[in-house]
Amino acid sequence: MPKRKKRRQNDSSRAMQQALDHYECALRNLEDADERAALEALDFAEVFLERAQDDDVRRGLVAEVSLARGALLEVADPMNARLAYDRSFSADGNAAAALRAARLAWRCGDDEAACEALLERARAAAADDEEARGDAAELLGRFLAERGRVREVHELGELGYDRTFSRQALTNALAARSCKDAPARLFDDALPSKALAALRRALRPAARYWRETDYGSPAVGFFSFTHRIDALADTALEGVLQAIWRAAAKALPEARHATYVEWWAHTRRRGDGHALHYDSVPGLVDGAPPRHPLASTVTFLEASVGGPTLIFDQTVANKRSTRAWVAAARPNRLLVFDGSLLHGVLPGGRGHGRRTTFMANFWRDDPRAGDASDNEATRGTNILFPPPDCDWPADFGERVGDVDIRCEGCAAPAVALEDVVTRLDGQKASPGDLLTDGTFFDCLETIGCEARAGGADETDVAADSGSEDGGTPPTKRSIREAAAQARARRKARRRRRNV
């Protein structure tokens, strides 16, 4: 063999080994939740891959490196994330890259034809991969459901699904009607202008709150902050909490007996929803049923895009939905509803913008207490406010004077259950449990809750229970851990459907 050719082969082998070393370093960084270091290691891996000889081994590593790089860039640099996914898919045609590229194009607002073409590409790439095939079918199904074409995705029936949200629900076209006995009440133009402006500043996309808490990211999950109501001060945040409590007591007199309030915030881009769920924590003793807030509330700070909040009469004790109510997203609207009811957020709203919401739930007892199992509860980490070693609480400490919600509000309008839910076989939907494994609602998580401002993908990620002592923020998990847990949950759901 000529020396020059042998030298090139040796150089290529060394480049491949260095690329592999950097890739493995990136994985270790991800295990430690150090995303910045992981991205730097992946950049080095790409440099060495450019020097390596093209073969199946190199193409496989290019696919892995580019896929990981795209996942890390989705938040800050979606354009380069898409290029990374395309490079990964071009290297070996892997389904994961095709799926992520399609999802990101949809989230970035590409035209419908381009999105559908990428979704069909993901569907084809996943044809021989059972697990990825389910992911691709769910994502395409969600896209086509908005267009009244969900039955075109025959794989959904094979996965065990039988119901989904209707096209009217997913396009914000539900026919609402007045309802005097609604368990939910709407207060428009709720907060005084100074208080509203203060909350908007504290929760704007570039606010320290999102940067310091990394709220909703795969590495952290979801959590809330708790205050004793009798200890609330006169800051903008705590004045707003007191005003919302007074309004909640107007709508639901039982809320007068609350002694604790917990709050959290979400900010979402177009297309994002939030899966159906109950607001609940474990019972006080083992074997006791989960506890619910006396009143759950949502204050819409920004609402240029985003679908409505849906509330059903289904509860943990009575797992049967027969009625539904809707609260359209409007700036400075307060929604108050019975905290035991099933609810969620529909995706919706074409174009660009954000749906930023401030949630406050009012509890009879401390929601951090309780030793019962968490089978039905949805508790994440709950932290006594203010958390230690953080700067962001100062942004909520502005003085804005008296905060009062002066309007009386009105009952939330009702929507017919059969208009909200459609059967995949074309038959009319009937009352029943909306949280069974056959309901094609958890697919909304394939688009992502996107609770943090940058747009992170926290697909199907829930927080660990974490510390209950009121002083320790949740521990970060790596993206790999969160993704593995999400995939395991989806796989378990599909296995249950096919039993």
C-alpha positions as CSV (number, residue, x, y, z in Angstrom):
1,M,0.0,0.0,0.0
2,P,1.4,3.4,-0.9
3,K,2.7,5.3,2.1
4,R,0.5,8.3,1.3
5,K,-2.7,6.3,1.2
6,K,-1.8,4.5,4.4
7,R,-1.0,7.9,6.0
8,R,-4.5,9.2,5.0
9,Q,-6.1,6.1,6.5
10,N,-4.2,6.6,9.7
11,D,-5.2,10.3,9.8
12,S,-8.8,9.3,9.1
13,S,-8.8,6.7,11.9
14,R,-7.3,9.2,14.4
15,A,-9.9,11.8,13.4
16,M,-12.7,9.3,13.9
17,Q,-11.4,8.3,17.3
18,Q,-11.1,12.0,18.4
19,A,-14.6,12.6,17.1
20,L,-15.9,9.7,19.1
21,D,-14.0,10.8,22.2
22,H,-15.7,14.3,21.9
23,Y,-19.1,12.8,21.4
24,E,-18.7,10.6,24.5
25,C,-17.6,13.7,26.4
26,A,-20.7,15.4,25.3
27,L,-22.8,12.6,26.6
28,R,-21.1,12.8,29.9
29,N,-21.7,16.5,30.0
30,L,-25.4,15.8,29.4
31,E,-25.5,13.4,32.2
32,D,-24.3,16.3,34.4
33,A,-26.9,18.6,32.8
34,D,-24.1,20.8,31.5
35,E,-25.6,21.6,28.1
36,R,-23.1,24.4,27.2
37,A,-20.1,22.0,27.6
38,A,-22.0,19.3,25.7
39,L,-22.6,21.7,22.8
40,E,-18.9,22.6,22.7
41,A,-17.9,19.0,22.7
42,L,-20.3,18.3,19.8
43,D,-18.8,21.2,17.9
44,F,-15.3,19.6,18.3
45,A,-16.7,16.2,17.2
46,E,-18.0,17.8,14.0
47,V,-14.6,19.3,13.2
48,F,-12.9,15.9,13.5
49,L,-15.7,14.2,11.5
50,E,-14.9,16.5,8.6
51,R,-11.4,15.1,8.5
52,A,-12.5,11.4,8.6
53,Q,-13.0,9.2,5.6
54,D,-16.6,8.7,4.5
55,D,-17.9,5.3,5.4
56,D,-20.8,3.7,7.3
57,V,-19.2,4.2,10.6
58,R,-18.6,7.9,10.0
59,R,-22.1,8.4,8.7
60,G,-23.5,6.8,11.8
61,L,-21.5,9.1,14.0
62,V,-22.4,12.1,12.0
63,A,-26.1,11.2,12.5
64,E,-25.7,10.9,16.3
65,V,-23.6,14.0,16.7
66,S,-25.9,16.2,14.5
67,L,-29.1,14.8,16.2
68,A,-27.7,15.7,19.7
69,R,-26.6,19.1,18.4
70,G,-30.0,19.9,17.0
71,A,-31.7,19.0,20.3
72,L,-29.4,21.4,22.2
73,L,-29.9,24.2,19.7
74,E,-33.7,24.1,19.5
75,V,-34.2,26.7,22.2
76,A,-31.7,29.4,21.2
77,D,-31.1,28.7,17.5
78,P,-33.9,26.8,15.9
79,M,-32.7,27.6,12.4
80,N,-29.3,25.8,13.0
81,A,-31.2,23.1,14.9
82,R,-33.1,22.3,11.8
83,L,-29.9,22.3,9.7
84,A,-28.5,19.8,12.2
85,Y,-31.5,17.5,12.0
86,D,-31.4,17.6,8.2
87,R,-27.7,16.7,8.3
88,S,-28.4,13.8,10.7
89,F,-31.2,12.5,8.5
90,S,-29.1,12.9,5.3
91,A,-26.3,10.8,7.0
92,D,-28.3,7.6,7.5
93,G,-32.0,8.3,7.2
94,N,-32.8,7.9,10.9
95,A,-36.3,8.4,12.0
96,A,-35.5,10.4,15.1
97,A,-34.0,13.3,13.1
98,A,-36.8,13.2,10.6
99,L,-39.4,13.4,13.4
100,R,-37.6,16.3,15.2
101,A,-37.1,18.2,12.0
102,A,-40.8,17.9,11.2
103,R,-41.9,18.9,14.7
104,L,-39.6,21.9,14.7
105,A,-40.8,23.1,11.3
106,W,-44.3,23.0,12.6
107,R,-43.4,24.9,15.7
108,C,-41.6,27.5,13.7
109,G,-44.6,28.2,11.6
110,D,-43.6,26.8,8.2
111,D,-46.3,26.7,5.6
112,E,-48.7,23.8,5.8
113,A,-47.5,22.0,2.7
114,A,-43.9,22.0,3.9
115,C,-44.8,20.8,7.3
116,E,-47.0,18.0,6.0
117,A,-44.2,16.9,3.6
118,L,-41.7,16.7,6.5
119,L,-44.2,14.8,8.6
120,E,-44.8,12.3,5.8
121,R,-41.0,11.9,5.5
122,A,-40.8,11.1,9.2
123,R,-43.7,8.6,8.8
124,A,-41.8,6.9,6.0
125,A,-38.5,6.9,7.9
126,A,-40.2,5.3,10.9
127,A,-41.9,2.6,9.0
128,D,-39.6,-0.2,10.2
129,D,-39.1,1.1,13.7
130,E,-42.1,0.2,15.9
131,E,-41.5,2.8,18.6
132,A,-40.6,5.7,16.2
133,R,-43.6,4.7,14.0
134,G,-45.9,5.4,16.9
135,D,-44.2,8.8,17.5
136,A,-44.5,9.8,13.9
137,A,-48.1,8.7,13.7
138,E,-49.0,10.7,16.7
139,L,-47.3,13.8,15.4
140,L,-48.9,13.5,11.9
141,G,-52.2,12.7,13.6
142,R,-52.1,15.9,15.6
143,F,-51.3,18.0,12.5
144,L,-54.1,16.4,10.4
145,A,-56.6,16.6,13.3
146,E,-56.5,20.4,13.0
147,R,-57.5,19.9,9.3
148,G,-60.2,17.4,9.8
149,R,-58.1,14.6,8.3
150,V,-57.0,12.6,11.3
151,R,-58.6,9.4,10.0
152,E,-55.9,9.3,7.3
153,V,-53.4,8.2,9.9
154,H,-54.4,4.5,10.1
155,E,-51.6,3.8,12.5
156,L,-53.5,5.5,15.3
157,G,-56.1,2.8,15.4
158,E,-53.3,0.2,15.5
159,L,-51.9,2.0,18.5
160,G,-55.2,1.6,20.3
161,Y,-56.6,5.1,20.0
162,D,-60.3,5.6,19.5
163,R,-61.0,9.3,20.2
164,T,-59.3,12.7,19.8
165,F,-60.2,16.4,19.9
166,S,-62.4,17.6,17.1
167,R,-61.3,19.9,14.3
168,Q,-63.5,22.6,15.8
169,A,-61.7,22.3,19.1
170,L,-58.3,22.4,17.6
171,T,-59.0,25.4,15.4
172,N,-60.7,27.4,18.1
173,A,-64.0,27.2,16.4
174,L,-66.2,25.7,19.2
175,A,-69.8,27.0,19.4
176,A,-70.1,28.3,23.0
177,R,-73.4,29.1,24.7
178,S,-74.2,30.8,27.9
179,C,-74.4,28.6,31.0
180,K,-75.6,30.0,34.4
181,D,-74.5,27.0,36.5
182,A,-70.9,26.8,35.1
183,P,-68.3,25.8,37.7
184,A,-66.0,28.4,36.2
185,R,-66.1,32.2,36.1
186,L,-64.4,34.7,33.8
187,F,-63.2,38.2,34.9
188,D,-62.2,40.4,32.0
189,D,-59.8,43.4,32.4
190,A,-59.1,41.9,35.7
191,L,-55.8,43.4,37.0
192,P,-55.2,47.1,37.3
193,S,-52.8,48.4,34.7
194,K,-49.8,48.9,37.0
195,A,-50.1,45.4,38.5
196,L,-50.5,43.8,35.0
197,A,-47.5,45.7,33.7
198,A,-45.4,44.6,36.7
199,L,-46.2,40.9,36.2
200,R,-45.6,41.1,32.4
201,R,-42.2,42.6,33.1
202,A,-41.3,40.0,35.6
203,L,-42.3,37.2,33.2
204,R,-41.2,38.6,29.9
205,P,-39.3,36.2,27.7
206,A,-35.9,37.6,28.7
207,A,-36.8,37.8,32.4
208,R,-34.4,36.4,35.1
209,Y,-37.2,34.1,36.3
210,W,-36.9,31.9,33.2
211,R,-33.1,32.0,33.1
212,E,-32.5,31.2,36.7
213,T,-35.2,28.6,37.2
214,D,-35.0,27.0,33.8
215,Y,-38.7,26.2,34.5
216,G,-40.1,23.4,32.5
217,S,-36.9,22.3,30.8
218,P,-36.2,18.6,30.5
219,A,-33.5,19.0,33.1
220,V,-35.8,20.5,35.7
221,G,-39.4,19.8,35.1
222,F,-42.3,21.7,36.7
223,F,-42.6,23.2,40.1
224,S,-44.5,25.9,42.0
225,F,-44.1,28.4,44.8
226,T,-46.2,28.5,48.0
227,H,-47.2,31.3,50.3
228,R,-49.2,31.4,53.5
229,I,-52.1,33.7,52.7
230,D,-52.0,35.4,56.1
231,A,-48.4,36.4,55.4
232,L,-48.8,37.9,52.0
233,A,-47.1,41.4,51.7
234,D,-47.8,44.4,49.5
235,T,-45.5,43.6,46.6
236,A,-46.9,43.4,43.0
237,L,-46.8,39.6,43.2
238,E,-48.4,39.2,46.6
239,G,-50.9,42.0,45.9
240,V,-52.0,40.2,42.8
241,L,-52.3,36.9,44.7
242,Q,-54.6,38.6,47.3
243,A,-56.7,40.2,44.6
244,I,-57.1,36.9,42.8
245,W,-58.1,35.2,46.1
246,R,-60.8,37.7,46.7
247,A,-62.1,37.2,43.1
248,A,-62.0,33.4,43.5
249,A,-64.0,33.7,46.7
250,K,-66.7,35.6,44.8
251,A,-66.9,32.8,42.2
252,L,-66.4,29.9,44.7
253,P,-67.3,30.8,48.3
254,E,-65.4,27.8,49.6
255,A,-62.2,29.5,48.5
256,R,-62.6,31.9,51.5
257,H,-61.3,29.0,53.7
258,A,-58.0,28.8,51.9
259,T,-54.9,29.2,54.0
260,Y,-52.2,28.7,51.3
261,V,-51.7,29.8,47.7
262,E,-49.3,28.3,45.2
263,W,-48.4,29.9,41.9
264,W,-46.4,29.2,38.7
265,A,-46.3,30.5,35.2
266,H,-46.1,29.2,31.6
267,T,-45.2,30.9,28.3
268,R,-46.0,29.1,25.1
269,R,-45.6,29.7,21.4
270,R,-48.2,29.0,18.7
271,G,-49.5,25.5,18.4
272,D,-48.7,24.4,21.9
273,G,-51.2,22.9,24.3
274,H,-51.2,21.4,27.7
275,A,-52.5,17.8,28.3
276,L,-55.7,17.1,30.3
277,H,-54.9,16.8,34.0
278,Y,-56.2,17.3,37.5
279,D,-54.7,19.8,39.9
280,S,-54.0,17.6,42.9
281,V,-51.5,16.5,45.6
282,P,-51.5,13.3,47.6
283,G,-53.7,12.8,50.6
284,L,-52.5,13.6,54.1
285,V,-52.2,9.9,55.1
286,D,-51.5,6.8,53.1
287,G,-54.6,5.4,51.5
288,A,-56.4,8.8,51.5
289,P,-57.6,10.2,48.1
290,P,-55.7,13.0,46.5
291,R,-56.4,16.6,47.6
292,H,-57.5,19.3,45.2
293,P,-57.3,23.1,45.5
294,L,-60.5,24.9,46.6
295,A,-60.1,27.0,43.5
296,S,-57.8,26.9,40.5
297,T,-57.1,30.1,38.6
298,V,-55.5,31.2,35.3
299,T,-54.6,34.8,34.5
300,F,-53.8,35.4,30.9
301,L,-51.0,38.0,30.8
302,E,-50.3,37.7,27.0
303,A,-52.6,36.0,24.6
304,S,-51.7,36.9,21.0
305,V,-51.8,33.2,20.1
306,G,-52.9,30.0,21.8
307,G,-56.0,28.0,22.2
308,P,-58.6,28.1,25.0
309,T,-58.6,26.3,28.3
310,L,-61.2,23.5,28.5
311,I,-62.8,22.4,31.8
312,F,-64.8,19.2,32.1
313,D,-67.1,17.9,34.9
314,Q,-64.9,14.8,35.3
315,T,-63.2,14.3,38.6
316,V,-60.9,11.7,40.2
317,A,-64.0,10.3,42.1
318,N,-66.3,10.4,39.0
319,K,-64.2,9.5,36.0
320,R,-66.9,10.5,33.4
321,S,-67.1,13.6,31.4
322,T,-70.6,14.7,30.4
323,R,-70.2,18.5,30.1
324,A,-67.5,21.0,29.1
325,W,-66.8,24.7,29.5
326,V,-64.4,26.9,27.6
327,A,-62.3,30.0,28.4
328,A,-60.8,31.7,25.4
329,A,-57.4,33.2,25.9
330,R,-57.6,37.0,26.2
331,P,-55.1,39.5,27.6
332,N,-55.8,40.4,31.3
333,R,-58.6,37.8,31.6
334,L,-58.9,35.8,34.9
335,L,-60.4,32.3,34.9
336,V,-61.5,30.8,38.2
337,F,-62.8,27.2,38.4
338,D,-63.4,24.3,40.8
339,G,-60.0,22.9,41.5
340,S,-61.2,19.3,41.4
341,L,-62.2,19.3,37.7
342,L,-60.3,17.9,34.8
343,H,-58.9,20.6,32.5
344,G,-56.3,21.3,29.9
345,V,-55.2,23.8,27.1
346,L,-56.0,23.3,23.5
347,P,-53.3,24.2,20.9
348,G,-54.3,26.9,18.5
349,G,-53.7,30.3,17.0
350,R,-51.8,30.6,13.7
351,G,-49.0,33.1,13.4
352,H,-46.4,34.2,15.9
353,G,-46.6,35.3,19.4
354,R,-46.9,34.0,23.0
355,R,-49.5,32.8,25.4
356,T,-48.2,33.7,28.9
357,T,-50.3,32.7,31.8
358,F,-50.0,33.1,35.6
359,M,-51.6,30.3,37.6
360,A,-52.6,30.5,41.3
361,N,-54.3,27.7,43.2
362,F,-55.8,28.2,46.7
363,W,-55.6,25.4,49.3
364,R,-57.4,24.7,52.5
365,D,-54.2,23.2,53.9
366,D,-50.5,23.2,53.0
367,P,-50.2,21.5,49.6
368,R,-46.6,20.4,50.5
369,A,-47.9,18.1,53.3
370,G,-49.1,14.6,52.8
371,D,-47.7,11.0,52.8
372,A,-50.2,9.2,50.6
373,S,-49.2,7.6,47.3
374,D,-49.0,9.8,44.2
375,N,-51.0,7.5,41.8
376,E,-53.6,10.1,40.9
377,A,-51.9,13.3,42.0
378,T,-49.9,15.5,39.7
379,R,-47.6,17.2,42.2
380,G,-44.2,18.4,41.1
381,T,-41.7,20.1,43.5
382,N,-43.4,22.7,45.7
383,I,-41.1,25.4,47.1
384,L,-41.8,27.9,49.9
385,F,-41.4,31.5,48.5
386,P,-38.9,33.1,48.2
387,P,-36.5,30.3,47.2
388,P,-32.9,30.6,48.5
389,D,-29.9,31.9,46.5
390,C,-32.0,33.4,43.7
391,D,-32.1,37.0,42.3
392,W,-35.3,36.8,40.3
393,P,-37.8,37.2,43.2
394,A,-36.7,40.9,43.3
395,D,-38.3,41.4,39.9
396,F,-41.7,40.6,41.5
397,G,-41.1,43.0,44.5
398,E,-42.3,46.2,42.8
399,R,-44.8,48.3,44.7
400,V,-47.9,49.1,42.6
401,G,-50.4,50.3,45.2
402,D,-53.7,48.6,45.9
403,V,-54.6,45.7,43.7
404,D,-58.2,44.9,43.3
405,I,-60.3,43.1,40.7
406,R,-63.4,45.2,40.5
407,C,-65.5,43.4,37.9
408,E,-68.1,40.9,39.0
409,G,-67.3,38.4,36.2
410,C,-69.5,36.1,34.3
411,A,-70.1,32.4,34.0
412,A,-67.8,30.6,31.5
413,P,-69.7,29.5,28.4
414,A,-70.5,25.8,27.8
415,V,-69.6,23.7,24.8
416,A,-71.2,20.4,23.8
417,L,-69.0,17.4,24.6
418,E,-69.7,15.9,21.1
419,D,-68.3,19.1,19.6
420,V,-65.1,18.9,21.5
421,V,-64.4,15.2,21.1
422,T,-64.6,13.1,17.9
423,R,-64.3,9.3,17.5
424,L,-61.7,8.0,15.0
425,D,-64.3,5.6,13.6
426,G,-66.6,8.5,12.7
427,Q,-69.3,7.7,15.3
428,K,-70.6,10.3,17.6
429,A,-68.7,10.7,20.9
430,S,-70.6,9.9,24.0
431,P,-69.9,10.8,27.7
432,G,-67.1,8.9,29.3
433,D,-63.6,8.9,30.8
434,L,-61.4,11.3,28.8
435,L,-58.2,10.0,30.4
436,T,-58.3,6.4,29.2
437,D,-55.4,5.0,27.1
438,G,-57.6,5.1,24.0
439,T,-57.9,8.9,24.0
440,F,-55.6,10.6,21.5
441,F,-55.0,13.6,23.8
442,D,-51.6,12.9,25.2
443,C,-50.3,13.4,21.7
444,L,-50.5,17.1,22.4
445,E,-47.3,16.6,24.4
446,T,-45.5,15.6,21.2
447,I,-45.6,19.3,20.3
448,G,-44.4,20.2,23.8
449,C,-45.8,22.2,26.7
450,E,-42.9,24.7,26.3
451,A,-43.3,26.2,29.7
452,R,-40.0,28.1,29.6
453,A,-39.6,31.2,27.5
454,G,-37.0,30.0,25.0
455,G,-39.2,27.2,23.7
456,A,-37.6,24.1,25.2
457,D,-39.0,20.7,24.4
458,E,-40.2,19.2,27.6
459,T,-42.2,16.5,25.8
460,D,-44.0,14.3,28.3
461,V,-41.7,15.3,31.1
462,A,-42.9,15.6,34.6
463,A,-41.0,16.7,37.6
464,D,-39.8,14.3,40.3
465,S,-41.4,15.1,43.7
466,G,-38.2,16.6,45.0
467,S,-37.8,18.3,48.3
468,E,-40.8,19.0,50.4
469,D,-39.0,21.1,53.0
470,G,-39.8,24.4,51.2
471,G,-36.2,25.4,50.7
472,T,-34.5,23.3,47.9
473,P,-35.2,23.9,44.2
474,P,-35.5,20.7,42.1
475,T,-32.4,18.9,41.0
476,K,-31.5,19.1,37.3
477,R,-31.8,16.0,35.1
478,S,-30.0,15.6,31.8
479,I,-31.9,15.8,28.5
480,R,-31.0,12.2,28.0
481,E,-32.6,11.1,31.3
482,A,-35.8,13.1,30.6
483,A,-36.0,11.9,27.0
484,A,-35.5,8.3,28.2
485,Q,-38.3,8.6,30.8
486,A,-40.6,10.2,28.3
487,R,-40.0,7.4,25.8
488,A,-40.6,4.8,28.5
489,R,-43.9,6.3,29.5
490,R,-45.1,6.5,25.9
491,K,-44.0,2.9,25.4
492,A,-45.9,1.8,28.5
493,R,-49.0,3.5,27.4
494,R,-48.9,1.8,24.0
495,R,-48.2,-1.6,25.6
496,R,-51.3,-1.1,27.8
497,R,-53.5,-0.2,24.8
498,N,-52.5,-3.3,23.0
499,V,-53.1,-5.8,25.8
